[in-house]
Amino acid sequence: MTGAQSDLTLAKAMDQVESLVRRSETSFFWAMRLLPEAKRNAMYAVYAFCREVDDIADEPGGEAEKRARLGEWRQEIENIFAGQGRFPVALALAGAAAGFGLDKEDCLAIVDGMEMDASDVVRIADREELNLYCDRVACAVGRLSVRVFGIGGEDGGRLAHSLGQALQVTNILRDLHEDAMLNRIYLPADRLRAHGITELEPMAVLDHPALPKICDELAELASRRFQEAATILALCDRRQTRPALMMMVAYRRIFQRLQRRGWKRNAQPIKLSLIDKIWIVLRHGIV
């Protein structure tokens, strides 16, 4: 393939990736859209990759089929870092990897996390396993993102860990009922037992009077991580960290609304309104 053909193929891949990101209606679209072109394209590619493997884990289907499809993506990551991506999203991610020095192990960690979600029954044994899960599905995404943003060294690693864990714990608390309907419980089983919840049937967990105590423990963890992330972001160049700041503000607002709603009404959805999103863009998206 000639250089011109390669450039054309990558351009088509980026068009498909941007279309996928737009269709996803993610709250982070405008945070990514405000980046310079090269960084924007790289973040679109990272997001599209995460969306692809997440959809495999969440779509209807058997565990074996999902694991087989995730295995294909595991091989595709090897292809990407050998400069041989086959699919549009993979081609775009290969460009991001080459341009920003993305780590193959972080991409593989994300697939590992999706394999945890792909199980027919999801249970988390303890805080150690919860930390591992958060690292795979969220902090690894953060590590890819901070490379694109240009936040290097210790600050980048700490930001990816703190903000990734804050966002994923918020997801867990927000999606208690939705996950239970899929036979998933992300609340650590050892903490459930410590509060007298020994029945791990999802709806029994959600109906137990001790549920708020476990949720409060996770909320305390998320609150600490949000504060750590805010402290790190305050020390960084705002032009580099603007997307991360907008993500943090959006999720912190969801987290605070979850706390006000309480944990017993977990079937009541919490989401950001259009006004919320516009305010975040106007307040934090303009330097």
C-alpha positions, 0 to 999 in steps of 0.5 A: 500500500502506498503512502497516499493510499494509507493516508486515505484509509486512515482518513476514512477510518477517522470519519467512521470513528468520529461518526461512532463517537457522535452516535454514542451521545457521550457526555464527553463528546464536547470535552474531546471536541475542544482538543487540537485536531491531533489530540481530538482524533486520538481521543476519538480513537481511544473512546471508540475502542473502549465503546467497541469492547464495552458493547461486546461485554454488554450486548445480549449473548453467551459468555463464550461468544463474548469472550471469543469476540474479545479475544479477537480484539486482543489479537487486534491490539497485537496487530495495532502495535505491529502497525497492522490494524485491520478494522477502522477503529483499530486503524485509528487507534494505531495512529493514536498509539504511534502519535502519542506513545500509547501503551499496549498493556493499557489497551490489553488491560481494558480488554481484561476488564471487559472479560470480567464484565462478559461473565454471565454472573459478575461478583467482586470478592473484595476491595482488592478485586474492586481496585483491579476491576477499576484499574482495568476498565477506567484507570487504564483508559485514564493512562491512555488519555493522559498520554494524549493530553500530554500530562506525563510523569507521576502527575499523569499516573496519579491523575489516571488512578484517582479520576479513573477510580472516582468515575468507575465507583460513581458508575457502580453506585449509579448503575446498581439496579441496572447491573442487578438486572444483568446478574452483576454485583460490583459491591465487594462481597466481603463488605456485604458479609461484614454488614450481614448481607450473605445472600448474593442474589442481586435483588436481595442485596438491593432490598437489604436494609444494610445496603446504604452502609456499603454504598456509603463506604464506596461513596467515601472512596469516590469522594476521596478520589475526586478530591485527589484528582481535583488537587492534581488538576489544579497543579497542571496546565489547564489547556492540557487538562481541560477534557479531564476537568470537564469529565471530573466536573460532570461525574462529580455532579452525578455523584453528588446527586446520587448522594442526595437521592440516597441508595434505597431508591436505586432504580431511580435514574440519575443523569445530566440534563442538556442544561448541565452539559451546556453549563459545563462546556461554558464554565470549563471548556473555555480557557 
